[in-house]
Amino acid sequence: MGLSEALAALGAEIVKLKQVRSLLADGTAAKRRPGRPRAVATLEKPAKLEKPSKRKKRNLTPEGRARISAAVKARWAR
């Protein structure tokens, strides 16, 4: 392959690339919307994270309340 043949092949490739560029610039390609891209159905969905178990609500017994009350009253008396 000589220099002239290489230049001819390069020129033909440039012409093809310019045509492709003009097609893409005309708006025939998908237009982007503002914001976050939509999820694609072909992509695998990420695994859901397990929610941490909720703690059981702790209730005071009447005896416990009485002990706290006595301790607070003793503290105030000091």
KOLGUGU-436579 format. One record per residue: residue number from 1; residue in three letters; x, y, z of N, C-alpha, C, O in turn. Coordinates in nm, 3 decimals, always signed. Each point is the difference from the previous one (the first is absolute). Example, Ala and Ser with C-alpha at 12.3 -4.5 7.8 and 13.67 -1.06 7.14 Angstrom:
! KOLGUGU-436579
<1 'ala' <+1.319 -0.569 +0.780> <-0.089 +0.119 +0.000> <+0.090 +0.120 +0.000> <+0.104 -0.002 +0.066>>,
<2 'ser' <-0.139 +0.107 -0.138> <+0.082 +0.119 +0.006> <-0.077 +0.109 +0.073> <+0.051 +0.111 +0.017>>,
! end
This chain:
! KOLGUGU-436579
<1 'met' <+0.086 -0.117 +0.000> <-0.086 +0.117 +0.000> <+0.091 +0.123 +0.000> <+0.086 +0.018 +0.086>>,
<2 'gly' <-0.110 +0.065 -0.184> <+0.082 +0.120 -0.013> <-0.058 +0.116 +0.078> <-0.107 -0.010 +0.059>>,
<3 'leu' <+0.179 +0.118 -0.059> <-0.041 +0.120 +0.072> <-0.130 +0.057 -0.055> <-0.087 +0.042 +0.076>>,
<4 'ser' <+0.073 -0.041 -0.208> <-0.122 +0.056 -0.060> <-0.122 -0.086 +0.034> <-0.109 +0.053 +0.023>>,
<5 'glu' <+0.126 -0.185 -0.020> <-0.111 -0.089 +0.036> <-0.039 +0.020 +0.147> <-0.119 -0.001 +0.033>>,
<6 'ala' <+0.216 +0.018 +0.054> <-0.027 +0.022 +0.142> <-0.074 +0.131 +0.021> <-0.093 +0.007 +0.080>>,
<7 'leu' <+0.136 +0.098 -0.152> <-0.069 +0.129 +0.011> <-0.142 -0.009 -0.053> <-0.091 +0.063 +0.056>>,
<8 'ala' <+0.069 -0.140 -0.163> <-0.135 -0.016 -0.056> <-0.090 -0.073 +0.100> <-0.116 +0.037 +0.019>>,
<9 'ala' <+0.170 -0.142 +0.043> <-0.078 -0.074 +0.100> <-0.032 +0.087 +0.120> <-0.111 -0.005 +0.054>>,
<10 'leu' <+0.207 +0.086 -0.012> <-0.020 +0.091 +0.113> <-0.106 +0.104 -0.034> <-0.084 +0.033 +0.083>>,
<11 'gly' <+0.089 +0.020 -0.206> <-0.101 +0.097 -0.044> <-0.139 -0.059 -0.002> <-0.096 +0.066 +0.039>>,
<12 'ala' <+0.083 -0.191 -0.084> <-0.130 -0.066 -0.003> <-0.053 -0.021 +0.142> <-0.119 +0.017 +0.025>>,
<13 'glu' <+0.207 -0.053 +0.065> <-0.040 -0.020 +0.139> <-0.045 +0.132 +0.063> <-0.096 +0.003 +0.077>>,
<14 'ile' <+0.164 +0.106 -0.109> <-0.038 +0.132 +0.052> <-0.139 +0.039 -0.050> <-0.080 +0.055 +0.075>>,
<15 'val' <+0.052 -0.084 -0.203> <-0.131 +0.031 -0.057> <-0.109 -0.078 +0.074> <-0.104 +0.057 +0.033>>,
<16 'lys' <+0.128 -0.185 -0.008> <-0.098 -0.082 +0.072> <-0.024 +0.054 +0.140> <-0.115 +0.009 +0.045>>,
<17 'leu' <+0.222 +0.028 +0.024> <-0.014 +0.052 +0.136> <-0.075 +0.132 +0.003> <-0.078 +0.025 +0.092>>,
<18 'lys' <+0.101 +0.060 -0.191> <-0.073 +0.128 -0.008> <-0.149 -0.024 -0.023> <-0.083 +0.071 +0.056>>,
<19 'gln' <+0.049 -0.171 -0.137> <-0.141 -0.032 -0.024> <-0.067 -0.049 +0.129> <-0.111 +0.040 +0.033>>,
<20 'val' <+0.181 -0.126 +0.037> <-0.055 -0.051 +0.127> <-0.019 +0.114 +0.098> <-0.100 +0.006 +0.071>>,
<21 'arg' <+0.198 +0.084 -0.066> <-0.008 +0.113 +0.093> <-0.118 +0.090 -0.034> <-0.071 +0.046 +0.089>>,
<22 'ser' <+0.048 -0.021 -0.216> <-0.111 +0.086 -0.040> <-0.134 -0.067 +0.034> <-0.095 +0.068 +0.041>>,
<23 'leu' <+0.087 -0.199 -0.058> <-0.124 -0.070 +0.036> <-0.028 +0.010 +0.150> <-0.114 +0.022 +0.041>>,
<24 'leu' <+0.216 -0.037 +0.038> <-0.018 +0.009 +0.145> <-0.031 +0.141 +0.045> <-0.076 +0.019 +0.095>>,
<25 'ala' <+0.133 +0.080 -0.160> <-0.021 +0.140 +0.037> <-0.139 +0.049 -0.041> <-0.049 +0.098 +0.057>>,
<26 'asp' <-0.015 -0.163 -0.155> <-0.131 +0.045 -0.047> <-0.111 -0.026 +0.101> <-0.110 +0.052 -0.016>>,
<27 'gly' <+0.136 -0.129 +0.116> <-0.103 -0.027 +0.099> <-0.069 -0.132 -0.020> <-0.099 -0.030 +0.068>>,
<28 'thr' <+0.149 -0.051 -0.159> <-0.061 -0.132 -0.017> <+0.036 -0.091 +0.116> <-0.067 -0.102 +0.023>>,
<29 'ala' <+0.170 +0.137 +0.049> <+0.038 -0.078 +0.117> <-0.096 +0.034 +0.114> <-0.066 +0.104 -0.003>>,
<30 'ala' <+0.058 -0.189 +0.101> <-0.089 +0.023 +0.113> <+0.042 +0.126 +0.074> <+0.117 +0.019 +0.032>>,
<31 'lys' <-0.215 +0.066 -0.005> <+0.029 +0.124 +0.071> <+0.003 -0.027 +0.150> <-0.079 -0.078 +0.053>>,
<32 'arg' <+0.171 +0.144 +0.012> <+0.010 -0.016 +0.145> <-0.099 +0.091 +0.068> <-0.023 +0.113 -0.044>>,
<33 'arg' <-0.036 -0.160 +0.149> <-0.090 +0.079 +0.081> <+0.076 +0.051 +0.122> <+0.099 -0.061 +0.041>>,
<34 'pro' <-0.144 +0.171 +0.016> <+0.066 +0.047 +0.121> <-0.031 -0.093 +0.116> <-0.106 -0.062 +0.004>>,
<35 'gly' <+0.198 +0.053 +0.091> <-0.024 -0.080 +0.119> <+0.064 -0.137 -0.007> <+0.080 -0.029 -0.089>>,
<36 'arg' <-0.118 -0.053 +0.183> <+0.057 -0.133 +0.012> <-0.054 -0.091 -0.110> <-0.120 +0.003 -0.028>>,
<37 'pro' <+0.205 -0.083 -0.035> <-0.049 -0.089 -0.105> <-0.094 -0.107 +0.054> <+0.013 -0.044 +0.114>>,
<38 'arg' <-0.107 +0.005 -0.196> <-0.094 -0.103 +0.042> <+0.070 -0.134 +0.010> <+0.101 -0.024 -0.067>>,
<39 'ala' <-0.156 -0.063 +0.149> <+0.056 -0.134 +0.015> <-0.026 -0.079 -0.128> <-0.106 +0.012 -0.060>>,
<40 'val' <+0.202 -0.089 +0.020> <-0.013 -0.081 -0.120> <-0.046 -0.140 +0.041> <+0.054 -0.057 +0.094>>,
<41 'ala' <-0.152 +0.004 -0.164> <-0.057 -0.129 +0.037> <+0.100 -0.113 -0.018> <-0.011 -0.104 +0.065>>,
<42 'thr' <+0.108 +0.124 -0.153> <+0.096 -0.108 -0.024> <+0.104 -0.011 +0.110> <+0.066 -0.103 +0.014>>,
<43 'leu' <-0.051 +0.209 +0.063> <+0.098 -0.006 +0.108> <-0.054 -0.083 +0.115> <-0.121 -0.001 +0.026>>,
<44 'glu' <+0.209 -0.065 +0.041> <-0.040 -0.082 +0.113> <-0.030 +0.091 +0.118> <+0.079 +0.089 +0.032>>,
<45 'lys' <-0.193 -0.113 +0.033> <-0.036 +0.083 +0.115> <+0.091 -0.034 +0.117> <+0.032 -0.116 +0.023>>,
<46 'pro' <+0.010 +0.220 +0.052> <+0.085 -0.028 +0.116> <-0.080 -0.071 +0.109> <-0.121 +0.020 +0.014>>,
<47 'ala' <+0.190 -0.102 +0.062> <-0.066 -0.073 +0.107> <-0.043 +0.098 +0.108> <+0.073 +0.092 +0.035>>,
<48 'lys' <-0.192 -0.114 +0.017> <-0.050 +0.087 +0.106> <+0.075 -0.029 +0.129> <+0.026 -0.115 +0.035>>,
<49 'leu' <+0.006 +0.222 +0.034> <+0.065 -0.016 +0.128> <-0.104 -0.035 +0.105> <-0.111 +0.053 -0.001>>,
<50 'glu' <+0.149 -0.142 +0.089> <-0.094 -0.037 +0.105> <-0.009 +0.112 +0.101> <+0.101 +0.058 +0.040>>,
<51 'lys' <-0.225 -0.029 +0.001> <-0.020 +0.105 +0.098> <+0.040 -0.053 +0.138> <-0.027 -0.115 +0.033>>,
<52 'pro' <+0.093 +0.200 +0.046> <+0.035 -0.046 +0.134> <-0.127 -0.024 +0.082> <-0.098 +0.074 -0.013>>,
<53 'ser' <+0.101 -0.175 +0.095> <-0.118 -0.032 +0.079> <-0.025 +0.111 +0.101> <+0.093 +0.054 +0.059>>,
<54 'lys' <-0.220 -0.021 -0.041> <-0.036 +0.106 +0.094> <+0.015 -0.052 +0.142> <-0.035 -0.114 +0.032>>,
<55 'arg' <+0.086 +0.201 +0.052> <+0.015 -0.039 +0.140> <-0.137 -0.004 +0.066> <-0.090 +0.076 -0.034>>,
<56 'lys' <+0.079 -0.164 +0.128> <-0.123 -0.012 +0.076> <-0.007 +0.118 +0.095> <+0.098 +0.035 +0.065>>,
<57 'lys' <-0.215 +0.027 -0.056> <-0.018 +0.115 +0.087> <+0.013 -0.045 +0.145> <-0.059 -0.100 +0.042>>,
<58 'arg' <+0.137 +0.176 +0.033> <+0.023 -0.035 +0.140> <-0.093 +0.083 +0.087> <-0.003 +0.122 -0.010>>,
<59 'asn' <-0.072 -0.188 +0.095> <-0.095 +0.067 +0.089> <+0.048 -0.012 +0.144> <+0.059 -0.101 +0.040>>,
<60 'leu' <-0.085 +0.205 +0.038> <+0.035 -0.002 +0.142> <-0.113 -0.067 +0.079> <-0.119 +0.023 -0.025>>,
<61 'thr' <+0.158 -0.104 +0.119> <-0.099 -0.059 +0.090> <-0.030 +0.103 +0.110> <+0.080 +0.091 +0.022>>,
<62 'pro' <-0.192 -0.105 +0.045> <-0.031 +0.093 +0.110> <+0.109 -0.002 +0.109> <+0.027 +0.103 +0.062>>,
<63 'glu' <+0.033 -0.220 -0.038> <+0.105 -0.007 +0.100> <+0.123 +0.080 -0.046> <+0.064 +0.068 +0.080>>,
<64 'gly' <-0.033 -0.078 -0.206> <+0.114 +0.075 -0.054> <-0.023 +0.150 +0.008> <+0.091 +0.075 +0.034>>,
<65 'arg' <-0.213 -0.032 -0.064> <-0.032 +0.143 +0.011> <+0.012 +0.048 +0.144> <+0.049 +0.110 +0.025>>,
<66 'ala' <-0.092 -0.193 +0.068> <+0.008 +0.037 +0.142> <+0.146 +0.015 +0.042> <+0.033 +0.092 +0.074>>,
<67 'arg' <+0.054 -0.182 -0.119> <+0.143 +0.009 +0.035> <+0.063 +0.126 -0.058> <+0.079 +0.067 +0.067>>,
<68 'ile' <-0.114 -0.034 -0.191> <+0.054 +0.121 -0.062> <-0.050 +0.124 +0.074> <+0.077 +0.092 +0.027>>,
<69 'ser' <-0.204 -0.092 +0.005> <-0.058 +0.113 +0.073> <+0.068 +0.018 +0.135> <+0.031 +0.113 +0.039>>,
<70 'ala' <-0.007 -0.222 +0.032> <+0.066 +0.009 +0.130> <+0.143 +0.052 -0.016> <+0.046 +0.080 +0.082>>,
<71 'ala' <+0.024 -0.124 -0.185> <+0.137 +0.046 -0.022> <+0.004 +0.149 -0.035> <+0.088 +0.071 +0.047>>,
<72 'val' <-0.183 -0.024 -0.128> <-0.004 +0.142 -0.036> <-0.032 +0.084 +0.122> <+0.062 +0.105 +0.021>>,
<73 'lys' <-0.157 -0.148 +0.060> <-0.037 +0.074 +0.121> <+0.117 +0.006 +0.097> <+0.022 +0.102 +0.066>>,
<74 'ala' <+0.054 -0.211 -0.058> <+0.118 +0.000 +0.089> <+0.106 +0.096 -0.053> <+0.069 +0.066 +0.078>>,
<75 'arg' <-0.057 -0.058 -0.208> <+0.097 +0.092 -0.059> <-0.041 +0.144 +0.024> <+0.084 +0.085 +0.031>>,
<76 'trp' <-0.214 -0.056 -0.045> <-0.046 +0.136 +0.025> <+0.016 +0.040 +0.147> <+0.025 +0.116 +0.030>>,
<77 'ala' <-0.039 -0.213 +0.059> <+0.008 +0.028 +0.144> <+0.144 +0.038 +0.039> <+0.021 +0.074 +0.096>>,
<78 'arg' <+0.076 -0.124 -0.170> <+0.141 +0.034 +0.034> <+0.033 +0.141 -0.024> <+0.113 +0.042 +0.024>>,
! end
